[in-house]
Amino acid sequence: MNRYSRILGTGSYLPEKVLTNRELEDLVDTSDQWIRERTGIRERHLVSEGETCSGLAEAAARRALAAAELEPDQIDLLIVATTTPDQVFPSTACLLQHRLGIGGFAAFDIQAVCTGFVYALSVADKFIRSGTHRCALVVGSETMSRIVNWQDRATCVLFGDGAGAVVLGAAEEPGILSTHLSADGAYKDLLQVPSGVGMGRCEDPYIEMRGNEVFRMAVTTLGRIVDETLAANRLSKSDIDWLVPHQANIRIIRATAKKLNLPMERVVVTVGEHGNTSSASIPLALDTAVRDGRIQRGETLIMEAFGGGFTWGSVLVRY
Ligand code: UT7
């Protein structure tokens, strides 16, 4: 009997505070029109003082567990994808374990920036398929506003905060059909926070991005990866019901949808209200479309992401 993993429940959480494009006009030399036309973003949620990555993760995780009708102590693997952990250590996964009142099983963070959730879901799938674990909580959680330079208009208009989670359980039928991960550190300078405790400097830990070059690489790489994902599963474009993409820029999302011949009604788009929430963006989008009834059981979804590293990847799911 083959063993697979499948999504048992989804959840997400956005901090209450909202920052609109109009409010950003007072902070930097930008305009609502420029941001909407170039990115599709209208507003983003931001953490307030005292809110942390593990706190957002807890709220999303509790909602995913409730949707799966499971108690926290039924989880035996916990993975958090994040670029903005509360602390250098313990990992956000350990902090989340404690918040949920559970322990005694593997919990760790994954750092693959915007591709983090795709990496985390892929790792959890492999643990479950190997037979060593039965039920994984997989979270993407970010406080990107804490690593944004609020004086740099090229980046500060792009990012937002939030968290999304899925509960993944062992199943006889898939579930997750395939996962595809890749990275190339040769592009490390195009999108980075060039600071860190290991370098002995933590001052000004801000995102720097060569936006235009990242944009071009993202479009071509994501176009290629959706083709590779379909080919690996011997599927054609018409077999895909939903694209659940990383939400960096509506123009990148449209280009990938076009590659898949998918009308935009079949693409889950949350970038307008969430901005780019890095590893949280896919589980936030997934949960949004599951809860509003668009994504139904039995449908085929492709999730894809591209981010700093560069890292990129996809997950094909029968929901
Ligand atoms: O999540 C990880 C992956 N990240 C991404 O995929 C992001 C990829 N990059 C992008 O989404 C786009 O490159 C951006 C949205 C960041 C920028 O859009 P763009 O169409 O590539 O614009 P650009 O960087 O070529 O800049 C065009 C102009 C420049 O002015 P000049 O040189 O033409 O006079 C910029 O200075 O727009 C200017 N600009 C702005 N103007 C108003 C840059 N940022 C802003 C701003 N408001 N916020």
Residues whose N, C-alpha, C, O or C-beta is under 5 A from the ligand:
A	BS01	UT7	D29 T30 S31 W34 R38 T39 C114 R153 A154 V157 G211 N212 V214 F215 A218 A248 N249 F306 G307 G308
